[in-house]
Amino acid sequence: MKKNSVIIDLAAGTGGNCEGTVVNKVVELNGVKIVGETDILNSVKHAATKLYSENVRNLIELYRTVMMRFLQR
């Protein structure tokens, strides 16, 4: 793989699908980071929910701003 690539091994807890996977560690081999965290799905789920809610909030704010400008004409 190219340097600075990232591999997230979702099967790290059961031995992994990548030769360089170390359970609950992030290792770097030849410039490639291999994430072997076993609880990554729980943290990603929370981050994705937060990101989605921020996007919805920003969309509503943008809509409100555009509507206010439109109504002021």
MIBA-479158 format. One record per atom (N, C-alpha, C): residue in one letter; atom name; x, y, z. Coordinates in steps of 0.2 Angstrom, whole numbers. Example, Ala and Ser with C-alpha at 12.3 -4.5 7.8 and 13.67 -1.06 7.14 Angstrom:
! residues 2
NODE, res, atom, u, v, w
NODE, a, N, 66, -28, 39;
NODE, a, CA, 62, -22, 39;
NODE, a, C, 66, -16, 39;
NODE, s, N, 64, -11, 35;
NODE, s, CA, 68, -5, 36;
NODE, s, C, 64, 0, 39;
***
This chain:
! residues 73
NODE, res, atom, u, v, w
NODE, m, N, 4, -6, 0;
NODE, m, CA, 0, 0, 0;
NODE, m, C, 4, 6, 0;
NODE, k, N, 1, 12, -2;
NODE, k, CA, 5, 18, -2;
NODE, k, C, 7, 20, 5;
NODE, k, N, 12, 24, 6;
NODE, k, CA, 14, 27, 12;
NODE, k, C, 8, 32, 14;
NODE, n, N, 7, 32, 21;
NODE, n, CA, 2, 36, 24;
NODE, n, C, -5, 33, 23;
NODE, s, N, -6, 27, 21;
NODE, s, CA, -12, 24, 20;
NODE, s, C, -14, 21, 27;
NODE, v, N, -20, 20, 28;
NODE, v, CA, -23, 17, 35;
NODE, v, C, -27, 11, 34;
NODE, i, N, -26, 6, 37;
NODE, i, CA, -30, 0, 37;
NODE, i, C, -33, -1, 44;
NODE, i, N, -40, -1, 44;
NODE, i, CA, -44, -3, 50;
NODE, i, C, -46, -10, 50;
NODE, d, N, -43, -14, 54;
NODE, d, CA, -44, -21, 54;
NODE, d, C, -50, -22, 59;
NODE, l, N, -56, -23, 56;
NODE, l, CA, -62, -24, 60;
NODE, l, C, -62, -31, 64;
NODE, a, N, -58, -36, 61;
NODE, a, CA, -57, -43, 64;
NODE, a, C, -51, -43, 69;
NODE, a, N, -49, -38, 72;
NODE, a, CA, -43, -38, 76;
NODE, a, C, -44, -42, 82;
NODE, g, N, -50, -42, 85;
NODE, g, CA, -51, -46, 91;
NODE, g, C, -51, -54, 90;
NODE, t, N, -51, -56, 84;
NODE, t, CA, -51, -63, 82;
NODE, t, C, -45, -65, 78;
NODE, g, N, -40, -61, 79;
NODE, g, CA, -34, -63, 75;
NODE, g, C, -32, -58, 70;
NODE, g, N, -37, -55, 67;
NODE, g, CA, -36, -50, 62;
NODE, g, C, -36, -52, 55;
NODE, n, N, -37, -48, 50;
NODE, n, CA, -36, -50, 43;
NODE, n, C, -30, -47, 40;
NODE, c, N, -26, -44, 44;
NODE, c, CA, -20, -41, 41;
NODE, c, C, -14, -44, 45;
NODE, e, N, -9, -45, 41;
NODE, e, CA, -3, -48, 44;
NODE, e, C, 0, -44, 50;
NODE, g, N, 0, -37, 50;
NODE, g, CA, 3, -33, 55;
NODE, g, C, -1, -31, 60;
NODE, t, N, -7, -34, 61;
NODE, t, CA, -12, -32, 66;
NODE, t, C, -10, -34, 73;
NODE, v, N, -10, -29, 78;
NODE, v, CA, -9, -30, 85;
NODE, v, C, -15, -28, 88;
NODE, v, N, -18, -33, 92;
NODE, v, CA, -24, -31, 96;
NODE, v, C, -24, -25, 100;
NODE, n, N, -29, -21, 100;
NODE, n, CA, -29, -14, 104;
NODE, n, C, -23, -10, 103;
NODE, k, N, -20, -10, 97;
NODE, k, CA, -15, -6, 96;
NODE, k, C, -15, -3, 89;
NODE, v, N, -12, 3, 88;
NODE, v, CA, -11, 6, 81;
NODE, v, C, -4, 5, 80;
NODE, v, N, -2, 2, 75;
NODE, v, CA, 5, 1, 73;
NODE, v, C, 6, 4, 66;
NODE, e, N, 13, 5, 65;
NODE, e, CA, 15, 8, 58;
NODE, e, C, 20, 4, 55;
NODE, l, N, 19, 1, 49;
NODE, l, CA, 23, -3, 46;
NODE, l, C, 24, 0, 39;
NODE, n, N, 30, 1, 37;
NODE, n, CA, 32, 4, 31;
NODE, n, C, 28, 10, 29;
NODE, g, N, 26, 14, 34;
NODE, g, CA, 22, 20, 32;
NODE, g, C, 15, 19, 32;
NODE, v, N, 13, 13, 33;
NODE, v, CA, 5, 12, 33;
NODE, v, C, 3, 10, 40;
NODE, k, N, -2, 14, 43;
NODE, k, CA, -5, 13, 49;
NODE, k, C, -10, 8, 49;
NODE, i, N, -9, 3, 54;
NODE, i, CA, -14, -2, 55;
NODE, i, C, -17, -2, 62;
NODE, v, N, -24, -1, 61;
NODE, v, CA, -28, 0, 67;
NODE, v, C, -31, -6, 69;
NODE, g, N, -29, -9, 75;
NODE, g, CA, -31, -15, 78;
NODE, g, C, -36, -15, 84;
NODE, e, N, -39, -9, 85;
NODE, e, CA, -44, -8, 90;
NODE, e, C, -50, -12, 90;
NODE, t, N, -51, -15, 96;
NODE, t, CA, -57, -20, 96;
NODE, t, C, -64, -17, 97;
NODE, d, N, -64, -11, 99;
NODE, d, CA, -70, -7, 101;
NODE, d, C, -71, -1, 96;
NODE, i, N, -68, -2, 90;
NODE, i, CA, -69, 4, 85;
NODE, i, C, -76, 5, 83;
NODE, l, N, -80, 0, 82;
NODE, l, CA, -86, 1, 80;
NODE, l, C, -91, 5, 85;
NODE, n, N, -89, 4, 91;
NODE, n, CA, -93, 8, 96;
NODE, n, C, -91, 16, 96;
NODE, s, N, -85, 17, 95;
NODE, s, CA, -83, 24, 95;
NODE, s, C, -85, 27, 88;
NODE, v, N, -84, 23, 82;
NODE, v, CA, -86, 26, 76;
NODE, v, C, -94, 27, 76;
NODE, k, N, -98, 23, 79;
NODE, k, CA, -105, 24, 79;
NODE, k, C, -107, 31, 82;
NODE, h, N, -104, 32, 88;
NODE, h, CA, -105, 38, 91;
NODE, h, C, -102, 44, 87;
NODE, a, N, -97, 44, 84;
NODE, a, CA, -94, 49, 80;
NODE, a, C, -98, 51, 74;
NODE, a, N, -101, 45, 71;
NODE, a, CA, -105, 46, 65;
NODE, a, C, -112, 49, 67;
NODE, t, N, -115, 48, 73;
NODE, t, CA, -121, 51, 75;
NODE, t, C, -120, 58, 76;
NODE, k, N, -114, 60, 79;
NODE, k, CA, -113, 67, 81;
NODE, k, C, -112, 71, 74;
NODE, l, N, -108, 68, 70;
NODE, l, CA, -107, 71, 63;
NODE, l, C, -113, 72, 60;
NODE, y, N, -118, 67, 60;
NODE, y, CA, -124, 68, 56;
NODE, y, C, -128, 73, 59;
NODE, s, N, -129, 74, 66;
NODE, s, CA, -133, 79, 69;
NODE, s, C, -130, 86, 68;
NODE, e, N, -123, 86, 68;
NODE, e, CA, -120, 93, 66;
NODE, e, C, -122, 95, 59;
NODE, n, N, -122, 90, 55;
NODE, n, CA, -124, 92, 48;
NODE, n, C, -131, 94, 47;
NODE, v, N, -136, 91, 51;
NODE, v, CA, -143, 93, 50;
NODE, v, C, -144, 100, 53;
NODE, r, N, -140, 101, 59;
NODE, r, CA, -141, 108, 62;
NODE, r, C, -138, 113, 58;
NODE, n, N, -133, 112, 54;
NODE, n, CA, -130, 117, 50;
NODE, n, C, -134, 118, 44;
NODE, l, N, -138, 113, 41;
NODE, l, CA, -142, 113, 36;
NODE, l, C, -148, 118, 38;
NODE, i, N, -151, 116, 44;
NODE, i, CA, -157, 120, 46;
NODE, i, C, -155, 128, 47;
NODE, e, N, -149, 129, 50;
NODE, e, CA, -146, 136, 50;
NODE, e, C, -145, 139, 44;
NODE, l, N, -143, 136, 39;
NODE, l, CA, -142, 138, 32;
NODE, l, C, -149, 140, 29;
NODE, y, N, -153, 135, 30;
NODE, y, CA, -160, 136, 27;
NODE, y, C, -163, 143, 30;
NODE, r, N, -163, 143, 37;
NODE, r, CA, -165, 149, 41;
NODE, r, C, -162, 155, 38;
NODE, t, N, -156, 155, 37;
NODE, t, CA, -153, 162, 35;
NODE, t, C, -155, 164, 28;
NODE, v, N, -155, 159, 24;
NODE, v, CA, -158, 160, 17;
NODE, v, C, -165, 163, 17;
NODE, m, N, -169, 159, 21;
NODE, m, CA, -176, 162, 21;
NODE, m, C, -177, 169, 24;
NODE, m, N, -173, 170, 29;
NODE, m, CA, -173, 177, 32;
NODE, m, C, -171, 182, 27;
NODE, r, N, -166, 181, 23;
NODE, r, CA, -164, 185, 17;
NODE, r, C, -169, 186, 12;
NODE, f, N, -172, 181, 11;
NODE, f, CA, -178, 181, 6;
NODE, f, C, -184, 185, 8;
NODE, l, N, -186, 184, 14;
NODE, l, CA, -191, 187, 17;
NODE, l, C, -190, 195, 18;
NODE, q, N, -184, 197, 19;
NODE, q, CA, -182, 204, 20;
NODE, q, C, -183, 208, 13;
NODE, r, N, -183, 205, 7;
NODE, r, CA, -183, 208, 1;
NODE, r, C, -190, 212, 0;
***
